[in-house]
Amino acid sequence: MSSKQPNNPAGWLQRIVEKARTVPTNVSVRQGWAQVFGLDPGNLYGILQSIAEFVKLVEEARKAVTNLKGFEHNLYHRPIERLEDVLSHMNLDSSWSSVVASFDENLLYGLSVTNDVLSKFSKEVELDEETLKDLQYQLKELEENLVTSDIPEELMVFLVDQLERMRNALLNYSLFGPGQVREAVENATGAFILHARELGPFWDNPIIKRLISILTILASAVTVYQGGQLLTEGIRKLLSSSN
């Protein structure tokens, strides 16, 4: 599997396909995907959730190719269409060998070509392993502090939920890229705005300030908008005005 971190959805798809090809063929599709995603085969919910993320990546890759200007879209769409075909005919109880047969050298080559083109135009910012581990540690520590704080229980549960979403997204980053992180940041941003009145009185709480700081880092890293600082500055102003 390529050690270079991708910066576009086709690159992340290529990485998953490469990993899938290493799974032994004498297992079921369910067991095969479980190994690819690092899950217990009995965790059907997790497996289906991960397959859904894979489907999202396929759609993101299609959109990224469609947005290319001055290129032959049909050429770069071919590997994406092959993945869509595999996913549309997938049966979790069938043999994994059928999936591996579809994930052949031609598919990998097509994805690598699409990846090469998209990588030249991608604005996706990389999160290196050290940064990922540091952010995961900070979120876990923040959650522990939050549970023992004097913040009201209802508000605390809401904040813990946002922290868990961000932490899980970071844990899945090495598989699916920044998509889940982007969704977690956007969800947290919208949730903070909706709950500004309840959060306002706690704006000076160091836990809230630290959470906003981490949100800023993540927003900047996954290029949710033109600058995470602008995004979270709006939250700061809203919470301050609600205080």
Buried (B, 14 or more C-beta within 10 A) or exposed (E): EEEEBBBBBBBBBBBBBBBBBEBEEEBBBBBBBBBBBEBEBEBEEBBEBBBEBBBBBBEBBBEBBEEBEEEEEEEBBBBBEBBBEBBEEBEBEBBBBBBBEBBEEEBBEBBBBBBEBBBEEBEBEEBEEEBBEBBBEBBEEBBEEBEEBEBEEEBBEBBBEBBBBBBBBBEBBBBBBBBBBBBBBBBBBEBBEEBBEBBBBBBEBEBBEBBBEBBBBBBBBBBBBEEBEEBBEEBBEBBEEBE
